Amino acid sequence: MNQSTTTRRSSDEAAVREVYQRFMEAWNRGSGAGLAEVFTEDGDLVGFDGTHLQGPQEIGPFHQQLFDKWLKGSRLLVQVTGVRFLSPDVALMHAVGRTVMRGKQAPTPERDSIQTLVVTRQEGGDWRLAAFQNTRLRLISGGGGRAFLAWTLSDWLWKAFRPSTRRSLDMDEASVTRHRRDHELAAPLGQATSGRLVFKPGAARLTVRGDPAMTDLYRASFDTPAPTVRVQGGTVTVHYPRMARLRDLRALLGPRPGGEVALNGSIPWYVRVQGGTAHTTFDLSRVAPYAIELDGGVSEVAMVLPAPSGTVPVRVAGGVHELTVLRPAGVAVRVRVGHGARDLTLDDQHFGAVGGSTRWQSPDYDQASDRYDVAVSGGADTLTIRTG
């Protein structure tokens, strides 16, 4: 290698390192746009958690959200450990990144990462990132049994709380779920003439509503950790991570994640929740339910019903802490409560506490062809069924 080649290579290496310097400076300014500028138009960024972003149009907004919330005021410290040229216009760079969180004076060790970067020379002569891979430092070697235990526990927690980022399982061609950002999901209506929405155990903090203008079978968005949604035919099944053995940990982590589900309003629906639900609203005023089942009890649940077609059963298996059911004026209803209620309101009648099995129906129920039949198998704390 002659002197001119050595000088040119040294200059190129300095330019490659400068790319990462600009990356770090943008991070420390809290600028998602500035960070995205160091990438090529089709550049890839893979985060430590496997998040894959492509191009400045994805990388910039994603990081700006981080800088505005979880990484606000943080500083990135970088040590480049090596640069190797794969060709005159392509360089492979390795670095160790450390993060100083807001209000801290030193890096947080558990956030230390090793990074692999591919930097390419552009037509104008400047260098940009074509690929960036970030991996958290979690070494097993040298850590003995404790390191292995930490990895095992981490895998176990991930299995329990992982979000759903893969396509739905058990699907036919007419019901492919499309995944969008932030756990937004949808599936086409296809040939479905009726729908079934089934929530497996773990559902809470939900809003379920109808949308007559929607062309999809359903649309949904969920908080993290998001459930897995499986679609087959007209059946949409929402599976939540199994947390039965992690109840104490779940309590420490805060309330269960919530979400919103919109149903196609042009077809009738059967809605079922298994394992109970809480803090949930079923606004079915713009969809036609042909049956509703809530298994396992409910707490702080509101249900807004449309005019029924035929006799529509509403079944609640288990106890009720607080349930409010609203139906249109003039719609007949029958109500049965298996084991009494502490606070019972039926239309304009407030019964207060009632014991034993309770039956009540609107005066026109027996003659009505379109009506609701509400049955609560357990007892009820606060149950309100009225028009509104």
Helices and strands as residue ranges (DSSP letters): H 3-29, H 32-36, E 39-46, E 52-54, H 56-68, E 75-87, E 90-100, G 109-111, E 113-121, E 127-136, H 144-161, G 173-175, E 178-179, G 181-183, E 184-188, E 195-199, E 206-211, E 216-222, E 228-232, E 235-239, G 244-246, H 247-253, E 259-264, E 268-273, E 277-283, E 288-295, E 298-304, E 311-317, E 320-327, E 332-337, E 341-346, E 349-354, E 358-361, E 371-376, E 380-387
